[in-house]
Amino acid sequence: MTLQVDIDMGTLSGGQPAKLDIEELLATRLLVQGNSGSGKSHLLRRLLEQSAPWVQQVIIDPEGDFVTLADKFGHVVVDGERTEGELSGIANRIRQHRVSCVLTLEGLDVEQQMRAAAAFLNGLFDADREFWYPVLVVVDEAQMFAPSVAGEVTEDARKMSLGAMTNLMCRGRKRGLAGVIATQRLAKLAKNVAAEASNFLMGRTFLDIDMARAADLLGMDRRQAEMFRDLQRGNFVALGPALSRRPLPIIIGAVETSARSSSPKLMPLPDSPQDVEELIFTPDPDEFTRGPVRRTPPAPRPTTDILAELSRSTPAIGGPEPQQPQRSSQPEMSAEERDEKISAVLSEIMDDPQSAYRTDAVLYQEFLVRARMRRIPGTPMALSEFRRQVAITRSGVDAEMAASEDWQKALALSKNVSDDLQSVFLLLVKSALSGEPCPSDARIARAYGTHSARRARMLLGYFEEKELVVVHADFSGKRIVAFPDLDAKTAPGDADAAEDIAKFAAE
């Protein structure tokens, strides 16, 4: 018999207690939205305090506001200023020992916060099956870690963070991870992350685009969205299987702990001293000896720079000057032999069925190690070129087609899509040029590095919006993808066909 645990979140408008079913929440996830000052952090604190005795908790805390839970409820505080490997290992042990924790990212810049949160979430996600106990994973300011559009951070950091958040919300349930994400701006939160939540608590918001999205998620009329402007601090509209089957206004109850920081309060100004100008413009002698009060933390080194360093040949100890490197004792290798060995290494890596779900940085590092083991001379290819070669290898193109004029046109055409979409695009091109059936959603998803069939269909829609392909169906309903610029199209294929991983690995 399943234990039902209802926690008290506050009161309904009629005075009745507002209950939240923790067991149901673990299966259906939660999205909290509210502008600054709406009481969003207060709501999260109430949820965490009430559920602390019942379920393990992990809080991703950008501002360090939730570390005060440690004194009352025994949460372990993890400082985010660590290496990605350390954070991943700590997260893994957190799951093993079922300890609640707060990952505080205070003091890190945005990109460092994204990398640290991604490493920690991936560590939770990659825990062994025997440790898949229920965990409530609360992510405050989720729009920072799952942005809807690229910002000022590097593409690697954005993709790493967005991927971790997508795993949490889309695939975390089977691993016991229940995502609770809170955001100030729904419009800034990636739609595929927000769409996975089935429970909603919507607070005060003023921008039309955010009100419209909130109304859509709650199944309300657009004209009713105006109500979100009138909500008081601490008042939210609740909907979802863990909360209510229809939208209900609730008032969040009191909390036992408080944040380290709070909103500034108005205070009367002190009486101005008569010598105020002298006090302001006369410097303190210590100002010339002490350093600045706050220093900007150094920017993290991009992964591409680190990997590039690793790819450089190690100089011989005690050897001649750098401009006169010691000659290698390994035999010389022709360009053709070198290309063959590189292709063999790429094929070995791609033969692993799990390679599709590993990041390009991880695959690149494995490539560098294998290249050294094979004693392949010369400077290894750059990360960008490696990504290109991986996409070509994953497409399954043979040597004859690779040398054709049509394939060269296809490679030129593929430059119109981003690096992460190259594998999918070239897979479709290869099928079209060969006259093969259109790849299924499962195979397209695997080429992109995901298990989501819906994402595969979204990618085809994206290519069609870019006017690179035309997608249509034959009379039997099978899918065809045509490339107008190449005058080629795939044969009809079943979009819902299951993927035979062993078959494609053999190819």
N, C-alpha and C positions, 0 to 999 in steps of 0.2 A: 504494500500500500504506500503510495507517494505521500510524503509529508508536505502539507501546505503551510507556508509561513507567510502571513500577511503582516507587513510593517506599516506603521502609522506615519504618513507623510504630512498630516495636518487635518484640515477640516474642509468639507464641502460648503457651498454657499448657504445650505440650510442648517449647518451646524453639525451634521453627521461626520464621523471620522472618515478621512480619505485613506483607503487601504491600497497597498501595492503588493501584489503576489510575487514574492522573490523567485519561487520555482518557475513561474511563467516568464518572468523577466530574463532568467538565465537562458531561456530558449528563444526569446523574441527580441532582445536588445532594446535600447532606449536612446532617443534623441532629445536633447534639451536645447531650446533656443531662447535667447533673450538679450536685448541690448545691455550695454554697461549700465549698472544701477538697477536692473530689473529683479535682482535677487537670485540670479542663476547659481552663483557660487554657494549661496546660503542653501539652495535646494540640494545641490550635490552633497554638502556637508550633512544635511538632515538625512539623506539617503544612506550615506556612509555610516553615520552614527547608529542609525536604526538597524542596519543590516550587518554591522560588524560582528555580533555574536553568532551569526548564522552562516556566513560565507567568507571565504578568503577574498581579499581585496588588493588590487594594484592600482595606484593612482599616478597618472602622468601629469605632473604639476609644473607648468612653465614658470610660475611666479613664486613658488615655495610657500603658498598659502596653507597647504594641507599638512605640513609637517607637524602641526600641533596635535594631530591625531595620535602621534606616537606616545605622548604623555598619558593620554586617557585610555587608549585602546591597544597600545603596544606595537604599532606599526614600525617596521624597520625603515629608516630614512636612508635612501641611496643617493649619493651625490652624482649628478650626471657628468661631472668633469672627469671622465675616465675614458679609456680607449674603448672602441666598439667591441673588441674581444672580451674585455673585462665585463662590460655591461651585459653582453650576451650570456656569459658564464654565470653572472649573478642572477639573471632572470631565470636561467635553467635551474639553479639551486633553490630559488624562491618557490618554484613549482614542486620540486622534489620534497621540500620540507614544509610546504603549505603554510608559509608565513606571509602575512599581509605587509605591504610595503608602500612607500611613497617615493617615486623617482622625482627628485627636485632638480629642475633645470635652470634655476635662478642664477643669473650671472653669465650665462652663455648667450652668444648671439644667435640669431634665428636659425642659421644654417647648422650650427653646432647642436642646437636643440633638436632639430629635425633628425640629424644623424644619430644622436644619442637615443631619442625616442624610438627610432626605427630599429636600432640594434637591440634595444631592450624588448620591444614587442616581438621581434623575430626570435629572440631567445625563449620567450614564453611560448611562442607558436611551435617551435621546433623541439619541445620537450618530448621525451619518450612516451609512448602510449600508456605505460603503466602509471604515469603521473598526470593523466588527463582528468584531474579533479576540477570541480566547478570553481571558477574565479571570476569575480566582478572586476572588469578592467575599465576604469573611469579615465577618460581623456578630456581635460579641460582645454579650452581654446582650440577645438579640433580643426577649425579652418586653417590654423597654422601648419598642422601636420598632414592635412589632406586638402590642399588648395585646389580650387576649381580651375585656376589658370596659373601659368608659370609666373613667378615673381622675380625678385632680384637674386635669389639663390641659384646655385648651379643646377643643371638638369639632373646630374647624378643624385644630388641630395634630395631633390623634389621627387624623383622617381622612387628612390629608396624609401622615403617616408610615406609616400602615397601607397606604395605596394604593401608596406607593413600595415597601414590602416585598412586597406582593402582586405587583406588576409584576416584581420581581426573581425571585421564586420561581415564578410562574405563566407569565410571558411572556418572561423573560430569556434562556432557552436559545437561541432563534432569533437573538438579538442577541449571542450569545457570552458572556453573563453567567451564571456558575455560582455559585449561592448556597450558602454554608456558614454556617449559623446556629447559634449556641450559646446555650443558655438554662439558668438555674438551676431554673426551674419550668415544666414542660410545661403545667400547668394554666393558667398565666398567658399562654401564647403562643396567638395566634389560630389556630384549627384549620385554616382555609383556607390559612394560610402553612405550618404544620407538615406538612400533608398532601401538599404538593408534593414533599417530599424522598423519595428512594427508598433512600438510604443512612442508616444510623443508628449512632451510637456512644453507648451509654447507660452513664453512670457511676453512682456512689453517690447514692441518694436515699432519703428516709425517709418522706415523706408518702404516705398510701395512694392519694390521687387521682393523684399523679404516677407512682407505681409502676404503677397500673392502666393509665394511658395509655401508659407505656413498654412494658408487656407487650402491649398491643393493637397498637402499631406494629411490634413484633417478631414478632407472631403467636404469642405464648406464652400458656400457660394462666395465668389470674389467680392460681392458687396458686403458680406459679413466680415471680411478681413479688416475693416476699419476698427473693429472691436479691440484689436491688439494694441492700438494706440492708447486706449483708455484703461488698460490694465494697471493696477497699482503695484508697487514694489512687493514682491513675494507672492503675487497672484499669478496663476498659470492655468492654461486650458489643457486638460488631460484627455488622452485617447489611446486605446490600445488594449490588447487582451490581458495585460497585467494590471491595467488601471481601470478602464471603463469601456464599454462597447459603444458608447456615444460620447461626444465632446462634453466634458463637465468642467466648470471652473472650480479650482481648489486653492486654498490658502495654506502655504507651507508653514509648518509648525516651528517652534523654537529649537535651538541647538544647544548642546552642552559645551562645545569647544568654540574657539574663535580664531580667526586668521591672525597671523602675525602683523599684517598691515591692514589698515582700514581706511575708509574715505576720509579726507581731511575735513575737520569741523571748523565752522566759523568762530573766530575769537576776536575780541576787540584789540585794536592796535595799541601798543604801549605809548606812553607819553614820549614825544620826541625830545631827546636831550638838547641842550643849547649848543653844544659843540658837535652837532651831528655831522657837519661837513668834514671836520677834522677826523672824526671817527671813521668815516667812509674812505677818505682819500689818503689817509696816512697808513702806509703798509706796515704789517707786522714783520719784524726782523726775521722771524722763522720762515716766512714765505719764500725767502731767497735760498734757504737751505733744504727745505723738505720738498719732496717730489709732488706731483699732482695727486689730488685726493683719489681720483678714480681713473684708472687706466683702461683703455679699450682692450679687451682680450684679443690675443693674436688670432687671425683668421685660420681656420683649419686647412691643412694642406690637402688639396684635391687628390682624390684617389688616383687620377690619371698621372699626376706628378710622381706619386710614390711608386706606382707600377712602372713608370718610365725609368726611375732610378734602379729598381730591381732588375730591369732588363739590360742595364749596362754591364759590360764585361768588368769583372773584378780585377783591379790593377795588381800586378805582381809585387809582393812585399820586397823592399830593398832593391827593386829593379832600376832601370835607367830613368831618365827624365820622362814626364808624361808625353812629350811630343815624340819620344822614341820608344814606343811600347815594345815589350819583349815578344818575340815571334812565338806563335803557338806551336806546340809539338804535334797537334792533330793534323792529319792529311788535308790537303786542299780539296775543295768540293766545287764542282761546276755549278752554274746557275740552275741547270735543269735538275741536277741531283738534289740541290737545296730545295727547289720548289716541290719536288716529289716528296721529300721528307716532311716539309711543312704541311702538305696536303694530307699525308698519312697521320700526322699528329692531330690535325683538325678532325679527321674522320674518326680517330680513336675517341676523342672527346665527345663528338656528336653521337657516337654509337651508344653511349650511356643513356637509357630512357629518361633519367632524371635531369639530364643536361638542359632540357627545355625550360625547366623551372628554376634554374640557377641564374644569378645576375651575370651580366657581361664581365664585370670586374673579377668575379670568382673564376669564371671560365678563362679569362685572360691570364690570371695568375697561374692556373693549372697548365695553360699552354706554354708559358715561360719556363716552368719547371720541366715539362716534358721535352721542350726544345733543348734545354741544357743537357738533359740526360742523353739525348740523341747526338749531342755535340754538333748541333747545327751552327755553322759559323756565321759571322756577320751580325749586324744590328737587327734585332727582332722587329717585326712590323709594329707600328703604333696601334694604340687601342682602337682608334677610329677605323683603321684598315682591318683590324682583327674583327670588329663588329660586321664589317662588310663581307669578309670572307665567311664568317659564321652564317650570315644570311644566305649566301650563295650555296654553301654546303647543305644547309637545312632544306633548301628548295628541291634538292635531289637532281639537279641538272647534270647530265652526262657530258663527257668531253666533246662529243660531236656537236651537241647543241650549244655548249659554251663557246665554241669557235664560230658559231653562225652569226650572220649580220643581224638577224632578228633579236638574238639574245643581247647583242651589244646595244641595240635600240632600247631593249627592256631595261638594261642597266642604267642607261641615260635617263629613262623615264622614272626609274625608282628614286632618283635624287629629289623628286618632288614630295617625297614622304620622309618623315623623321626616321632616325636610326632604329628606334624600337619597333617600327612597322615594316622594316625592310624584309624580314624573314617571311612575313605574311604575304606581302606584295609579290615577292619573287616566287613563292610557292604557287600562287595563283597564275602568275605569268607562265611558269614552267608547265603547269597543267594545260593552259590554253595553247601554248605552242606545240605541245605533244598531242593535243586532242584528247586528253584524259578526262574522265568525269570530274566535275567540280568537287573540290575537297569538302568534306563534311564540316559542320560547326566544330566538332570535337577536334578534328585535325587542324583547323585554322586556329582554334584556341590554344592548342599545344604549340604551334609555331610562334604564337605570341607570348607563351610562357604562363598560361593560365588554364584553369579547368572550366571556365565559365563560357557556356555556349552563347549566352546573351552577349557577352563581350565580342565574340566572333561576329555575330550579326551586326553589332555596332560598328565594327571595323569595316565591314563591307559597305555599310551606309556611309561611313566617312569617305571611303575611296570614291563612292558614287557622287558625293557632294563635291569632291575635288575634280570631278569630271574625268577621272582616270579609268573608270570601268562603267559598264552598264550591266545591272543585275536583272535577270528576268527568269521566267519559268516556262517549261514546255507544257504540252497538253496534259501530261501525267502529273504535273506539279513539281517535277525535279528542277533543281536550280542550275542556271547557266550564267557564267560570268564572261562578258565580252570586253575586249580591249580595243576601242576604236583606233587608237594610234598605231596599233600593231596589226590590225586587220586579222585578229585571232580571237577564238573563244573556246571555252571548255566544252566538253561533252556534258549532257545532263547528268547531274549527280544528286544523290539523296542527302539533304542537309542534316537529317537526323540520324544518319548512319553512325554506328559505334566505331571508334578508332581501334584498329589493330596495331598496337604499339610495337609488337614484335616484327610485324611486316615492315613498318616504316623504318625501324631501327636497322633491319637487314638491308634496306635500300641505301 
